[in-house]
Amino acid sequence: MDSVHKTVLLNETIDGLNLRSKMVVLDCTFGGGGHTLEICKRFPNVKIIALDQDKGTFEKAKGKFEKLDCDLNFINANFRDIDKVVKGEVDGIIFDLGLSSDQLENSGRGFSFMKDEPLLMTMKENPSPEDLTAYDVVNTWQEASLADIIYGFGGEKFSRKIARAIVVARDKIEIKTTFDLVRIIEGSVGRAYKRQKMHCATRTFQAIRIAVNDELGSLEIGLKQGFEKLKIGSRMSVISFHSLEDRIVKRFYKDKEKTKDAKLINKKPIVAGIDELKINPRARSAKLRILEKI
């Protein structure tokens, strides 16, 4: 199946890197390959190291690169392992932290509350028995821990009611699928809340996914390791999609500015314009921050 992902803030991200031909770029979140593809088109003989936990993303997108003059090296890895899989320095780095449309709609791993799928929510295409999954979280974590992540990672005001409902439900029968979890959430919040524009399961699903993949911990590690690989005078572009991610990126950038190791290219985050929002509503929460190593 071909990639259906629409890349967010494509031109702004690449323009901000200030790239030239024959440079080496690290795409830490290959996803649908949108940023990498545009770089290959614009800059002849560029070398791109592309990382992604989900090997299937590259399989869907690799056909787009066959006729391009682009040295593309895909590595099936999490960006928290940059120091292990990337050798040498790079001229530009991209982090696009959003969940790709391919993973949301086509992965079959339970990211979407709109489809009845197994409760996995792991970024890995083929998780091992040792890998944490959403099934483990909802069926084995203590009620207090569930409430804490649903509120802390999702900002869900009914976190304690939802956590209690999950524990009560699993005592009767294990929670196996996304629809099992959605029914529990719907049964634990009021009618008025269910009538809101945002689906009542949105925040809980986000929170569990973040916990399963240790997304915030990985981001802190990945930013640090990526910055160490960045050449002096080169730039890092990071696109975040929720406040927890953006807070980590903003703090990291500010710390580097204070120690005079870097300068901010944009003081305020770059956001999607009206034209982009018309064709890609998911871009509405995207924030781009760019940093230059000095």
C-alpha positions as CSV (number, residue, x, y, z in Angstrom):
1,M,0.0,0.0,0.0
2,D,1.4,3.4,-1.0
3,S,1.9,6.1,1.6
4,V,-1.0,8.5,2.2
5,H,0.8,10.8,4.6
6,K,0.8,14.5,3.9
7,T,4.0,16.2,5.1
8,V,3.5,19.2,7.4
9,L,5.4,22.5,7.0
10,L,7.4,21.0,4.2
11,N,9.0,24.1,2.6
12,E,9.4,25.9,5.9
13,T,11.3,23.0,7.4
14,I,13.7,22.5,4.5
15,D,14.2,26.2,3.8
16,G,15.2,26.7,7.5
17,L,18.0,24.2,7.2
18,N,19.9,26.3,4.7
19,L,21.1,23.3,2.8
20,R,23.4,23.0,-0.3
21,S,24.3,20.3,-2.7
22,K,26.4,17.3,-1.5
23,M,25.5,17.9,2.1
24,V,24.6,15.1,4.6
25,V,21.1,15.3,6.2
26,L,19.7,13.2,9.0
27,D,16.0,12.7,8.8
28,C,15.2,11.3,12.2
29,T,11.5,10.5,11.4
30,F,11.3,9.3,7.8
31,G,7.5,8.5,8.0
32,G,6.0,8.9,4.5
33,G,9.4,10.2,3.2
34,G,8.0,13.7,2.4
35,H,10.9,15.8,3.8
36,T,13.5,13.4,2.4
37,L,11.9,13.4,-1.0
38,E,11.8,17.2,-1.3
39,I,15.4,17.5,-0.2
40,C,16.4,14.9,-2.9
41,K,14.6,16.9,-5.5
42,R,16.1,20.3,-4.5
43,F,19.7,19.4,-3.8
44,P,21.8,17.2,-6.2
45,N,24.0,14.6,-4.8
46,V,22.8,15.0,-1.3
47,K,23.2,12.2,1.1
48,I,20.4,11.4,3.5
49,I,20.4,9.1,6.5
50,A,16.8,8.3,7.3
51,L,15.6,6.7,10.6
52,D,12.3,5.2,11.5
53,Q,11.2,2.6,14.0
54,D,8.6,1.3,11.5
55,K,10.3,-0.5,8.6
56,G,7.1,-0.5,6.7
57,T,7.1,3.2,6.2
58,F,10.2,2.9,4.0
59,E,8.7,0.0,2.0
60,K,5.7,2.1,1.1
61,A,7.8,5.1,0.1
62,K,11.0,3.8,-1.5
63,G,9.6,3.7,-5.0
64,K,9.5,7.5,-5.0
65,F,13.3,7.7,-4.9
66,E,14.2,5.3,-7.7
67,K,14.8,8.0,-10.4
68,L,16.3,10.7,-8.1
69,D,20.0,11.5,-7.7
70,C,19.9,10.9,-4.0
71,D,22.1,8.7,-1.8
72,L,19.5,7.5,0.7
73,N,20.4,5.2,3.5
74,F,17.4,4.0,5.5
75,I,18.0,2.7,9.0
76,N,15.3,0.9,11.0
77,A,15.9,2.5,14.3
78,N,14.5,4.9,16.9
79,F,16.1,8.3,17.0
80,R,17.0,7.8,20.6
81,D,19.8,5.5,19.2
82,I,21.4,8.2,16.9
83,D,24.7,7.7,18.7
84,K,24.7,4.0,17.9
85,V,23.6,4.1,14.2
86,V,24.9,7.4,12.8
87,K,28.6,7.7,12.1
88,G,30.2,11.1,11.6
89,E,28.7,14.6,11.6
90,V,25.8,15.9,9.5
91,D,24.8,19.2,7.9
92,G,21.2,19.2,8.9
93,I,18.7,17.4,11.0
94,I,14.9,17.0,10.8
95,F,12.6,15.8,13.6
96,D,8.9,15.5,12.5
97,L,7.3,14.3,15.7
98,G,3.8,13.7,14.4
99,L,2.2,10.3,14.0
100,S,2.0,9.7,10.3
101,S,-1.3,9.1,8.5
102,D,0.0,5.7,7.4
103,Q,0.4,4.6,11.0
104,L,-2.9,6.1,12.0
105,E,-4.9,4.7,9.2
106,N,-3.1,1.7,7.7
107,S,-0.8,0.1,10.3
108,G,-3.4,-2.1,12.0
109,R,-1.7,-1.5,15.3
110,G,-4.5,0.3,17.1
111,F,-3.4,4.0,16.9
112,S,-6.9,5.1,15.8
113,F,-10.1,4.9,17.9
114,M,-12.0,4.9,14.6
115,K,-10.9,1.4,13.7
116,D,-11.3,-1.9,15.5
117,E,-7.8,-3.1,15.8
118,P,-5.6,-5.0,18.3
119,L,-4.4,-2.8,21.2
120,L,-0.7,-2.3,20.3
121,M,0.1,1.4,19.6
122,T,3.8,0.6,19.2
123,M,5.7,2.4,16.5
124,K,7.5,-0.9,15.7
125,E,6.1,-2.8,12.7
126,N,6.8,-6.2,14.4
127,P,7.0,-5.8,18.1
128,S,8.6,-8.5,20.1
129,P,7.0,-10.2,23.1
130,E,9.2,-8.0,25.4
131,D,8.0,-4.7,23.9
132,L,5.4,-2.8,25.8
133,T,2.1,-2.4,24.1
134,A,-1.2,-0.6,24.8
135,Y,-2.7,-4.0,25.8
136,D,-0.1,-4.3,28.6
137,V,-0.9,-0.8,29.8
138,V,-4.6,-1.1,30.0
139,N,-4.6,-4.7,31.3
140,T,-1.8,-4.6,33.9
141,W,-1.0,-1.1,35.0
142,Q,-2.3,0.1,38.4
143,E,-5.3,2.4,38.4
144,A,-3.2,5.3,39.8
145,S,-0.6,4.9,37.1
146,L,-3.3,4.8,34.4
147,A,-4.9,8.0,35.8
148,D,-1.5,9.7,35.9
149,I,-0.6,9.1,32.3
150,I,-4.0,9.8,30.9
151,Y,-4.0,13.2,32.7
152,G,-0.2,13.9,32.4
153,F,0.2,12.9,28.7
154,G,-3.3,13.5,27.5
155,G,-4.6,16.4,29.6
156,E,-7.8,14.4,30.1
157,K,-10.0,15.9,32.8
158,F,-11.9,12.6,33.3
159,S,-8.6,10.7,33.7
160,R,-9.5,9.2,37.1
161,K,-13.0,8.1,36.0
162,I,-11.5,6.5,32.8
163,A,-8.8,4.8,34.8
164,R,-11.4,3.4,37.3
165,A,-13.6,2.2,34.4
166,I,-10.7,0.4,32.7
167,V,-9.8,-1.4,35.9
168,V,-13.4,-2.4,36.6
169,A,-13.8,-3.6,33.0
170,R,-10.6,-5.7,32.9
171,D,-11.6,-7.5,36.1
172,K,-14.5,-9.0,34.1
173,I,-12.7,-9.6,30.8
174,E,-9.4,-8.5,29.2
175,I,-9.4,-5.5,27.0
176,K,-8.1,-6.6,23.6
177,T,-9.1,-4.1,20.9
178,T,-9.4,-0.4,20.3
179,F,-13.2,-0.6,20.3
180,D,-13.2,-2.4,23.6
181,L,-11.3,0.6,25.0
182,V,-13.4,3.2,23.3
183,R,-16.6,1.7,24.8
184,I,-15.1,1.8,28.3
185,I,-14.1,5.5,27.8
186,E,-17.5,6.4,26.4
187,G,-19.2,4.7,29.3
188,S,-17.1,6.7,31.9
189,V,-17.7,10.3,30.6
190,G,-20.9,12.3,30.5
191,R,-23.2,12.8,27.5
192,A,-22.2,16.4,27.0
193,Y,-18.5,15.5,26.8
194,K,-19.3,12.9,24.1
195,R,-21.1,15.5,22.0
196,Q,-18.0,17.7,21.8
197,K,-16.2,18.2,18.5
198,M,-13.1,16.2,19.7
199,H,-13.8,12.5,20.2
200,C,-13.9,11.6,23.9
201,A,-11.2,8.9,23.4
202,T,-8.7,11.3,21.7
203,R,-6.7,12.3,24.8
204,T,-6.7,8.8,26.3
205,F,-5.4,7.2,23.1
206,Q,-2.7,9.9,22.8
207,A,-1.6,9.4,26.4
208,I,-1.3,5.6,26.1
209,R,0.6,5.9,22.8
210,I,3.1,8.3,24.3
211,A,3.6,6.0,27.3
212,V,4.0,2.8,25.2
213,N,6.6,4.4,23.0
214,D,8.3,6.6,25.7
215,E,8.0,9.4,23.2
216,L,9.0,12.2,25.5
217,G,12.0,10.4,26.9
218,S,13.1,9.4,23.4
219,L,12.7,13.0,22.3
220,E,15.0,14.4,25.1
221,I,17.6,11.8,24.2
222,G,17.3,12.2,20.4
223,L,17.6,16.0,20.6
224,K,20.8,15.7,22.7
225,Q,22.4,13.1,20.5
226,G,21.3,14.8,17.3
227,F,22.9,18.1,18.4
228,E,26.1,16.3,19.1
229,K,26.2,15.0,15.5
230,L,25.4,18.4,14.0
231,K,28.3,20.4,12.4
232,I,29.1,23.9,13.6
233,G,27.0,26.3,11.5
234,S,24.4,23.7,10.7
235,R,20.8,23.6,11.7
236,M,18.1,21.4,13.3
237,S,14.4,21.6,12.4
238,V,11.9,20.1,14.8
239,I,8.2,19.9,14.2
240,S,6.1,19.2,17.3
241,F,2.3,18.5,17.6
242,H,1.4,18.9,21.2
243,S,2.4,21.0,24.1
244,L,4.5,18.4,25.9
245,E,6.7,17.9,22.9
246,D,7.0,21.6,22.2
247,R,7.9,22.3,25.8
248,I,10.8,19.8,25.6
249,V,12.1,21.3,22.3
250,K,11.7,24.9,23.5
251,R,13.6,24.1,26.7
252,F,16.4,22.3,24.9
253,Y,16.8,25.2,22.4
254,K,16.8,27.8,25.2
255,D,19.4,25.8,27.2
256,K,21.7,25.7,24.1
257,E,21.2,29.4,23.5
258,K,22.1,30.2,27.2
259,T,25.3,28.2,27.0
260,K,26.1,29.9,23.7
261,D,26.3,26.6,21.9
262,A,23.5,27.6,19.5
263,K,21.2,30.4,18.3
264,L,17.5,30.4,17.6
265,I,16.6,31.0,14.0
266,N,12.9,31.7,14.9
267,K,12.1,33.2,18.3
268,K,8.5,32.1,17.9
269,P,7.4,28.7,16.4
270,I,6.4,28.7,12.7
271,V,2.9,27.4,12.1
272,A,1.0,26.3,9.1
273,G,-0.7,28.9,6.9
274,I,-4.3,29.1,5.7
275,D,-3.5,27.4,2.4
276,E,-1.9,24.4,4.1
277,L,-4.6,24.0,6.6
278,K,-7.2,23.8,3.8
279,I,-5.6,20.7,2.4
280,N,-4.2,19.2,5.6
281,P,-6.2,20.1,8.7
282,R,-3.9,17.9,10.8
283,A,-1.3,20.7,10.4
284,R,-3.2,23.0,12.7
285,S,-1.3,21.9,15.8
286,A,2.2,21.8,14.2
287,K,4.9,24.0,15.5
288,L,8.3,24.3,13.8
289,R,11.4,25.5,15.7
290,I,14.8,25.8,14.1
291,L,18.2,26.0,15.9
292,E,21.7,26.7,14.5
293,K,24.8,25.2,16.2
294,I,27.5,27.8,16.8
